[in-house]
Structure formats: C-alpha cells, structure tokens
Amino acid sequence: METISIIGMIAALALLSFLVMKGVNIFIAAIASSLLVAITGGIPLYDALQTNYMGGFTGFFGGNFLIFMAGALMGQVYEKTNAAKAIAKLIINGLGKKAGMIAVPLAIGILTYGGIAGFVVCFAVFPIALEVYREADIPRRFIPAAIIFACCTFSGIGPGNPQVGNVVLQNAFGTSLMAGATVGFICTFVTLIVGLIMLDRMVKNAWARGEHFVAKETDTFDDNAVCPNGWVALVPLALTLLAINIKIGGKALIPTAFGVILGAALAWILLRKYAAPGTKILDLTGNGIKNAVTAAANTSAVVGFGSVVKAAVGFPVLCKAIENIPGPPLVAVAIATTVIAGICGSGSGGLGIAAPILKPIFVDGLGIRIEVLHRMMLVASSGLDTMPHNGFVVTVINGVCGESHKDAYMPVFWMTVITPLIATAVGIIFFTLFPNWP
C-alpha cells in the first residue's frame, strides 16, 4: 500500500503541474490532484477534501491573509499615487538610463523589498522599463526577465523583507524576519550580482547577433503622469522596514502585517495629492482586498493539496527518504523545498507545504537551528518556483509585457532559476561551516 501511495503522490504532483501549465483553474487542478492522492493513499475521499484539504486551505489562508492584504494595499497606494514610478525614476536617473540593465531590477527590487506586492509593481514599473530599454537599445524580450528577477529572487529572500514567503516561515516557525540574517544577506548579494552578470552577458550576446529594441504597436512612451518626489516616496517603505524589524525585549515592535498596513496609510497621507482626481481611499482599499483574496486563495489551494499528501500512508516513507539524502542535512532541506516549490509553481505555497514537514525532521530530529532552517528554505524556494507554469511568470510575460514564452522565457530561466540555485549552494556551504552565525 505504501508503494502505491508513493506512486500516487508522484503522479498527483505531475498531474497538478500539467493541469496548471495547460491553464486549468488552480482550484480544479489542486482538488483533482488531491483526489488522486486520496484514492492511492488510503484516505476516504470525503475526509481528504473536508478535513485534510480544507484544513490546509483555511489554515494557510487564515494564517497569512493579512500579509497578502497588507502588500496589496501598499501596492495600491504606490500605484495610484505614481509613487512606484517616482522611486523607479529616481534610481534610474541616478544610475543613468544607459545602465538600464542594473537600474530597472534595482528599482523594482527596492519596491518589493519594502513590502509592495510584486503583482502590483510589475504593472507600475513596466512603462518606465520600456522607456529605459528603448533608450539603451536593449532587446525588449529581456524586460520580463528583469521584472521577474527583481520581484521573485533577491528582494524576496533578503532578511527583514515582509514579502509572503518570509512571513509564512515567520508564522510557521515563530522566528523573526531577520532569521539567519548574515548568510541571508550573503545569498541575497550573490543572487543580485550573478543575476545582473547573466543579464549583461545575454544582452551583449543578443547585440552580437544583431538584436535591437523593437517596439510593439501597443507600446506608449509619453508617460506624462505627475509623480511625487522619489525620496519622499521612499520614506514610508523605509519606516515600514524599520518598524517590523525592531525588537524591544525580544519582541517585535509591531506585527509584520500591521506594520505594512500602517506604512500604506502613511504613504497615502504623504502622497494622496498625486492620485488622480476622484480617487477614494475606500475604493482603493476595496481593490487591494479583492486582489489579496485572489492571490491568497490561489496559494491556499496548493497548500490544501499538500495537506492531503501529508495524510497519505506513503508520506512517512518519503519523509524518511528526505532525511537520508546523502551529504549535509541542509542539502536535503534545499532539495525538498526547491522541488515542492517548483511543483506548486509558487515559492510561498511550497513553503506553506514544506515548513510543517521539514521542521520535525531537521529541527526536532537533527537539531538544526530553526533560524538556519528558515533562511535556507526561503533561499531554496526561489529556484524552481518560476517555471513556465508559474502564474506570476505567465502574467508578466504575456499579460504585462506582451511577449511570448518562446522569446522571453529563457532569460527568465537563467536569472530566476539558475541564479537562485547558485545562491542556495552558497547558503548550504556557509550555514554548514558557520551554523551559529546570527
């Protein structure tokens, strides 16, 4: 029975990935895959859906909805007041548009590191990236890679950031956003530098083949929006990061989600005069909550599937296999997290599934520091989660940038899959050699 269960879990994971890549609704894909796990894993179908699936779904949704909402609200404020564009222009003008390969990812990374949801940043910054790439004559197909790289890699794994993945582990482990900070900053720096080097190489190779920027009919370059001062727009983000990471008596000064919400409120107070006439705070808040519900529910759908997997009779066998992977224990942590995130097509969803699985094995069983597990899992989750079927990848390439996977995905792959895997290897080495670093 255990062998059949394991085969069923592998088949279900393949089915989930296949259905999502084919564009099937994530809820249908997750429930269908859960039923396959239940049939082969000795779980009554009703119990699999009502108890296991819905337990995982509602647990993740309830535990993490506030941070989804906070990031969406912050994003709404920065989009509607043109503050995101102001910060992007500040950085790009400071570095020079000819340095667009560096400036665009840095600008986006700062916005997402400060707590703005990535699905908002990409829409706000794309018109500016378009102008920068045209002036620098960088082929247009590299814009999706720059956006996805900045939203999904270094800004998401960096210590202290309030993005969903970091908060999921904070809630699951009772750790802080700064857990494993020293090695975390090293991995963040490695990811940023290696990714920018890769982008530079790919663009230069494209130039050597005769590629240039070619505008599409839908492109517009006359953005006359009135923007606030970029330095003023940075203030709420900086204060948010300080507030959610300062501790008094070992306890955070303010809960992460509340800190981001207060940052959004401060940003609205400072920048509301730059919003379009007639913009109402209630409408803005309503749109943010609606976006947050969709994003949180999509991720929870995958976490529910993971809860059914945990209930299958073959699951303990898989846990034992993970524990016995040769090499340092953190190699097993990285492999398990990366594979789960890749199959789910979501770093945060993969972490929601993997955290309760890996903690008993590696913290309770093998004695790895919980802070080390937190940061190692977060770094590892940023690798395979940006496979072609990832919802954010599809949105940016096709929806925002109007490119095809054929033209745009390979730069995305090198910058957001290979680069994080390199950073993961660096994290394993440093955490193994220096496990007690703060």
C-alpha positions as CSV (number, residue, x, y, z in Angstrom):
1,M,0.0,0.0,0.0
2,E,2.9,2.4,0.8
3,T,4.4,1.8,-2.6
4,I,1.1,2.5,-4.4
5,S,0.7,5.7,-2.2
6,I,4.1,7.0,-3.2
7,I,3.4,6.3,-6.9
8,G,0.1,8.1,-6.5
9,M,1.7,11.2,-4.9
10,I,4.3,11.4,-7.7
11,A,1.5,11.0,-10.3
12,A,-0.6,13.7,-8.5
13,L,2.3,16.1,-8.4
14,A,2.8,15.6,-12.2
15,L,-0.9,16.0,-12.8
16,L,-1.0,19.3,-10.8
17,S,1.9,20.7,-12.8
18,F,0.5,19.5,-16.1
19,L,-3.0,21.0,-15.5
20,V,-1.6,24.3,-14.3
21,M,0.6,24.6,-17.4
22,K,-2.4,23.8,-19.6
23,G,-4.3,26.7,-18.0
24,V,-6.7,24.8,-15.9
25,N,-8.1,26.7,-12.9
26,I,-5.8,26.2,-9.9
27,F,-8.7,25.1,-7.7
28,I,-9.8,22.4,-10.1
29,A,-6.2,21.2,-10.6
30,A,-5.5,21.1,-6.9
31,I,-8.7,19.2,-6.0
32,A,-8.3,16.7,-8.8
33,S,-4.7,16.0,-7.7
34,S,-5.8,15.7,-4.1
35,L,-8.4,13.1,-5.1
36,L,-5.7,11.1,-6.8
37,V,-3.6,11.2,-3.7
38,A,-6.5,10.1,-1.6
39,I,-7.5,7.2,-3.8
40,T,-4.0,5.8,-3.9
41,G,-3.1,6.8,-0.3
42,G,-5.8,5.1,1.7
43,I,-7.7,8.3,2.6
44,P,-11.6,8.3,2.4
45,L,-12.5,10.9,-0.3
46,Y,-14.8,12.9,1.9
47,D,-12.2,13.1,4.7
48,A,-9.5,14.0,2.1
49,L,-11.5,17.0,0.9
50,Q,-13.4,18.2,4.0
51,T,-10.8,17.5,6.7
52,N,-7.3,17.4,5.1
53,Y,-7.7,19.7,2.0
54,M,-9.9,22.3,3.6
55,G,-7.9,22.2,6.8
56,G,-4.8,23.1,4.9
57,F,-6.6,25.6,2.8
58,T,-8.2,27.5,5.6
59,G,-5.2,27.2,7.9
60,F,-2.9,28.9,5.3
61,F,-5.5,31.4,4.3
62,G,-6.3,32.4,7.9
63,G,-2.6,32.5,8.9
64,N,-1.4,34.6,6.0
65,F,-4.2,36.6,4.5
66,L,-3.3,39.8,6.4
67,I,0.2,39.9,4.8
68,F,-1.3,39.4,1.4
69,M,-3.8,42.2,2.1
70,A,-1.1,44.5,3.5
71,G,1.2,44.1,0.5
72,A,-1.8,44.6,-1.9
73,L,-2.9,47.8,0.0
74,M,0.7,49.2,-0.1
75,G,0.8,48.4,-3.8
76,Q,-2.5,50.1,-4.5
77,V,-1.3,53.3,-2.8
78,Y,2.1,53.3,-4.6
79,E,0.4,52.6,-7.9
80,K,-2.4,55.1,-7.7
81,T,-0.2,58.0,-6.4
82,N,2.5,57.2,-9.0
83,A,4.9,56.8,-6.1
84,A,6.3,53.5,-7.5
85,K,7.1,55.3,-10.8
86,A,8.7,58.1,-8.8
87,I,11.1,55.7,-7.0
88,A,11.9,53.9,-10.2
89,K,12.7,57.1,-12.0
90,L,14.8,58.3,-9.0
91,I,17.0,55.2,-9.2
92,I,17.2,55.0,-13.0
93,N,18.0,58.7,-13.3
94,G,20.7,58.4,-10.7
95,L,22.4,55.5,-12.4
96,G,21.6,56.8,-15.9
97,K,19.4,55.2,-18.5
98,K,22.3,53.6,-20.2
99,A,22.7,51.5,-17.0
100,G,19.2,50.2,-17.5
101,M,20.2,46.6,-17.1
102,I,21.2,47.4,-13.5
103,A,18.7,50.2,-12.8
104,V,15.4,48.5,-13.6
105,P,16.0,45.4,-11.4
106,L,17.3,47.6,-8.6
107,A,14.3,49.9,-8.7
108,I,11.8,47.0,-8.7
109,G,13.8,45.2,-6.0
110,I,13.7,48.1,-3.7
111,L,9.9,48.4,-4.1
112,T,9.3,44.8,-3.4
113,Y,11.8,44.6,-0.5
114,G,9.8,47.4,1.1
115,G,6.6,45.3,1.1
116,I,4.8,46.2,-2.1
117,A,3.2,43.1,-3.8
118,G,5.1,42.1,-6.9
119,F,1.9,41.7,-9.0
120,V,1.4,45.5,-8.5
121,V,5.0,46.6,-9.0
122,C,5.2,44.9,-12.4
123,F,2.3,47.0,-13.8
124,A,3.6,50.2,-12.3
125,V,7.2,50.0,-13.5
126,F,6.8,48.3,-16.9
127,P,6.2,51.6,-18.8
128,I,9.4,53.0,-17.3
129,A,11.4,49.9,-18.1
130,L,10.1,50.2,-21.7
131,E,11.5,53.7,-22.0
132,V,14.8,52.7,-20.4
133,Y,15.3,49.7,-22.6
134,R,14.4,51.7,-25.8
135,E,16.9,54.4,-25.0
136,A,19.6,51.8,-24.1
137,D,18.7,49.7,-27.2
138,I,18.2,46.6,-25.1
139,P,16.0,44.0,-26.8
140,R,12.5,44.2,-25.5
141,R,12.3,40.5,-24.7
142,F,14.6,40.9,-21.7
143,I,12.1,43.1,-19.8
144,P,10.2,40.2,-18.3
145,A,13.4,38.6,-17.0
146,A,14.4,41.9,-15.3
147,I,11.0,42.3,-13.7
148,I,10.5,38.7,-12.5
149,F,14.2,38.5,-11.3
150,A,13.7,41.6,-9.2
151,C,10.3,40.6,-7.7
152,C,11.0,36.9,-7.1
153,T,14.6,36.4,-6.1
154,F,16.9,38.8,-4.2
155,S,14.2,41.0,-2.8
156,G,12.1,38.1,-1.6
157,I,14.9,36.1,0.1
158,G,16.6,39.1,1.8
159,P,16.5,39.3,5.6
160,G,13.9,41.6,7.0
161,N,11.7,41.8,4.0
162,P,7.9,41.5,4.6
163,Q,7.1,39.5,1.4
164,V,4.8,36.5,1.8
165,G,7.5,33.7,1.8
166,N,9.4,35.3,4.7
167,V,6.2,35.9,6.6
168,V,4.9,32.3,6.0
169,L,8.1,30.9,7.7
170,Q,7.9,33.5,10.5
171,N,4.4,32.3,11.2
172,A,5.2,28.6,10.9
173,F,8.4,28.6,12.9
174,G,7.9,31.5,15.3
175,T,11.1,33.1,14.0
176,S,11.8,36.7,13.0
177,L,12.0,38.2,9.5
178,M,15.8,38.6,10.2
179,A,16.3,34.8,10.9
180,G,19.7,33.7,9.5
181,A,20.5,37.2,8.6
182,T,24.3,37.0,8.0
183,V,24.2,34.2,5.5
184,G,20.9,35.5,4.2
185,F,22.5,38.8,3.2
186,I,25.4,36.9,1.5
187,C,22.9,34.8,-0.5
188,T,20.9,38.0,-1.4
189,F,24.1,39.7,-2.7
190,V,25.2,36.6,-4.6
191,T,21.8,36.3,-6.3
192,L,21.8,40.0,-7.3
193,I,25.3,40.1,-8.7
194,V,25.1,36.8,-10.5
195,G,21.7,37.7,-12.0
196,L,22.9,41.0,-13.2
197,I,26.0,39.4,-14.7
198,M,23.9,36.9,-16.5
199,L,21.6,39.6,-17.9
200,D,24.6,41.6,-19.1
201,R,26.0,38.6,-20.9
202,M,22.7,37.7,-22.5
203,V,22.1,41.2,-23.8
204,K,25.6,41.5,-25.2
205,N,25.2,38.2,-27.0
206,A,21.9,39.4,-28.4
207,W,23.6,42.6,-29.6
208,A,26.3,40.4,-31.3
209,R,23.5,38.6,-33.1
210,G,22.1,41.8,-34.4
211,E,19.2,42.2,-32.0
212,H,17.9,45.6,-31.0
213,F,14.9,47.1,-29.3
214,V,11.9,46.8,-31.4
215,A,8.7,48.5,-30.1
216,K,5.3,46.8,-30.4
217,E,2.2,48.6,-31.7
218,T,0.8,48.7,-28.2
219,D,3.8,50.4,-26.7
220,T,3.4,54.0,-25.5
221,F,6.3,56.2,-24.3
222,D,4.7,59.5,-23.5
223,D,4.1,59.0,-19.8
224,N,3.1,62.4,-18.5
225,A,1.9,61.4,-15.1
226,V,2.8,63.8,-12.3
227,C,4.9,61.9,-9.8
228,P,5.9,62.8,-6.2
229,N,9.5,63.3,-5.1
230,G,11.2,59.9,-5.2
231,W,12.9,60.4,-1.8
232,V,9.6,61.3,-0.1
233,A,8.1,58.2,-1.7
234,L,10.8,56.0,-0.1
235,V,10.1,57.2,3.4
236,P,7.1,55.0,4.1
237,L,8.9,51.9,2.8
238,A,12.0,52.7,5.0
239,L,9.9,53.3,8.1
240,T,7.9,50.1,7.5
241,L,11.1,48.0,7.3
242,L,12.4,49.6,10.5
243,A,9.1,49.2,12.4
244,I,8.6,45.5,11.6
245,N,12.2,44.5,12.3
246,I,12.9,46.5,15.5
247,K,12.6,44.4,18.7
248,I,12.0,45.5,22.2
249,G,12.6,42.9,24.9
250,G,13.0,40.2,22.3
251,K,9.5,41.0,20.8
252,A,8.9,42.8,17.5
253,L,7.8,46.4,17.9
254,I,4.8,45.8,15.6
255,P,3.4,42.7,13.9
256,T,4.6,42.5,10.3
257,A,1.2,42.8,8.6
258,F,0.1,45.7,10.7
259,G,3.5,47.4,10.0
260,V,2.9,47.2,6.3
261,I,-0.7,48.4,6.6
262,L,0.5,51.4,8.7
263,G,3.2,52.1,6.0
264,A,0.5,52.1,3.4
265,A,-1.6,54.5,5.5
266,L,1.5,56.8,5.9
267,A,2.1,56.7,2.2
268,W,-1.4,57.7,1.4
269,I,-1.2,60.6,3.8
270,L,2.0,61.8,2.3
271,L,1.3,61.2,-1.4
272,R,-2.5,61.3,-1.9
273,K,-2.4,64.6,-3.6
274,Y,-0.7,62.9,-6.6
275,A,-3.5,60.4,-7.1
276,A,-6.0,61.0,-9.9
277,P,-8.8,63.3,-9.0
278,G,-11.7,61.4,-7.6
279,T,-9.6,58.6,-6.2
280,K,-11.3,57.4,-3.0
281,I,-9.5,55.6,-0.2
282,L,-12.4,53.2,0.2
283,D,-12.3,52.2,-3.5
284,L,-8.5,51.8,-3.3
285,T,-8.8,49.6,-0.1
286,G,-11.6,47.5,-1.7
287,N,-9.5,46.8,-4.8
288,G,-6.5,45.9,-2.7
289,I,-8.5,43.5,-0.6
290,K,-10.1,41.9,-3.7
291,N,-6.6,41.4,-5.2
292,A,-5.4,39.9,-1.9
293,V,-8.3,37.5,-1.6
294,T,-7.5,36.1,-5.1
295,A,-3.7,35.8,-4.5
296,A,-4.1,34.2,-1.1
297,A,-6.8,31.8,-2.2
298,N,-4.7,30.6,-5.2
299,T,-1.8,29.9,-2.9
300,S,-4.0,28.2,-0.3
301,A,-5.4,25.9,-3.0
302,V,-2.0,24.4,-3.5
303,V,-1.3,24.2,0.3
304,G,-4.5,22.3,0.7
305,F,-3.2,19.7,-1.7
306,G,0.0,19.4,0.4
307,S,-2.2,18.7,3.4
308,V,-3.8,15.7,1.6
309,V,-0.3,14.5,0.7
310,K,0.7,14.6,4.4
311,A,-2.2,12.3,5.3
312,A,-1.4,9.6,2.7
313,V,0.1,6.3,4.0
314,G,3.2,6.7,1.9
315,F,4.1,10.1,3.3
316,P,6.2,8.9,6.3
317,V,8.3,6.8,3.9
318,L,9.0,10.0,1.8
319,C,10.0,11.9,5.0
320,K,12.4,9.1,5.9
321,A,13.9,9.2,2.4
322,I,14.3,13.0,2.6
323,E,16.1,12.6,6.0
324,N,18.5,10.1,4.5
325,I,19.6,12.1,1.4
326,P,23.4,11.9,1.4
327,G,25.5,14.9,2.4
328,P,24.9,17.7,4.8
329,P,21.3,17.8,6.2
330,L,20.8,21.2,4.5
331,V,21.2,19.6,1.1
332,A,18.1,17.6,1.8
333,V,16.3,20.8,3.1
334,A,17.2,22.6,-0.1
335,I,16.2,19.7,-2.5
336,A,12.9,19.1,-0.7
337,T,11.9,22.8,-0.6
338,T,13.0,23.5,-4.2
339,V,11.2,20.6,-5.6
340,I,8.0,21.3,-3.7
341,A,8.0,25.0,-4.7
342,G,8.7,24.0,-8.3
343,I,5.8,21.6,-8.5
344,C,3.5,24.0,-6.8
345,G,4.6,26.8,-9.1
346,S,4.7,29.0,-6.0
347,G,7.5,29.8,-3.6
348,S,5.2,30.8,-0.8
349,G,2.8,27.9,-1.5
350,G,5.7,25.5,-1.4
351,L,6.9,26.9,1.9
352,G,3.4,26.5,3.3
353,I,3.5,22.8,2.4
354,A,7.2,22.2,3.3
355,A,7.5,24.0,6.6
356,P,5.4,21.6,8.8
357,I,7.0,18.7,7.0
358,L,10.7,19.6,7.4
359,K,10.7,21.2,10.9
360,P,10.1,17.9,12.8
361,I,12.8,16.1,10.7
362,F,15.6,18.7,10.8
363,V,14.9,20.8,13.9
364,D,13.3,18.4,16.3
365,G,15.2,15.3,14.9
366,L,18.6,16.5,13.7
367,G,19.0,19.6,15.9
368,I,19.4,22.2,13.1
369,R,18.8,25.8,14.4
370,I,15.3,27.0,13.5
371,E,16.8,30.3,12.2
372,V,19.0,28.3,9.8
373,L,16.1,26.3,8.5
374,H,14.0,29.4,8.0
375,R,16.6,31.2,5.8
376,M,17.7,28.1,4.0
377,M,14.2,27.2,3.0
378,L,13.4,30.7,1.9
379,V,16.5,30.9,-0.4
380,A,15.8,27.4,-1.8
381,S,12.2,28.2,-2.5
382,S,13.1,30.9,-5.0
383,G,14.6,28.5,-7.5
384,L,12.1,26.2,-9.3
385,D,9.1,28.3,-8.4
386,T,9.5,30.4,-11.5
387,M,9.0,27.6,-14.0
388,P,6.9,28.3,-17.1
389,H,3.6,27.5,-15.5
390,N,4.1,29.9,-12.6
391,G,1.1,32.3,-12.5
392,F,3.3,35.4,-12.0
393,V,5.6,34.4,-14.8
394,V,2.7,34.0,-17.2
395,T,1.2,37.3,-16.1
396,V,4.4,39.3,-16.6
397,I,5.5,37.7,-19.9
398,N,2.1,37.5,-21.7
399,G,-0.1,40.0,-19.8
400,V,2.1,42.9,-18.8
401,C,4.9,42.8,-21.4
402,G,3.0,41.2,-24.4
403,E,5.9,38.8,-25.1
404,S,5.8,35.1,-25.8
405,H,7.3,32.3,-23.7
406,K,9.3,31.3,-26.8
407,D,11.1,34.7,-26.9
408,A,11.2,35.7,-23.3
409,Y,11.3,32.7,-21.0
410,M,15.0,31.6,-21.4
411,P,16.3,34.8,-19.9
412,V,13.8,34.3,-17.1
413,F,15.0,30.8,-16.6
414,W,18.7,31.7,-16.3
415,M,18.0,34.7,-14.0
416,T,15.3,33.3,-11.7
417,V,16.0,29.5,-11.7
418,I,19.7,29.0,-12.2
419,T,20.8,32.1,-10.2
420,P,18.8,31.1,-7.0
421,L,20.1,27.6,-7.3
422,I,23.7,29.0,-7.1
423,A,22.7,31.1,-4.1
424,T,21.2,28.0,-2.5
425,A,24.5,26.2,-2.9
426,V,26.3,29.2,-1.3
427,G,23.8,29.1,1.6
428,I,24.4,25.4,2.2
429,I,28.2,25.9,2.3
430,F,28.1,28.9,4.7
431,F,25.4,27.5,7.0
432,T,27.3,24.2,7.2
433,L,30.6,25.8,8.0
434,F,29.2,28.5,10.3
435,P,25.9,27.2,11.7
436,N,25.8,29.6,14.7
437,W,26.2,32.8,12.7
438,P,23.4,35.2,13.6
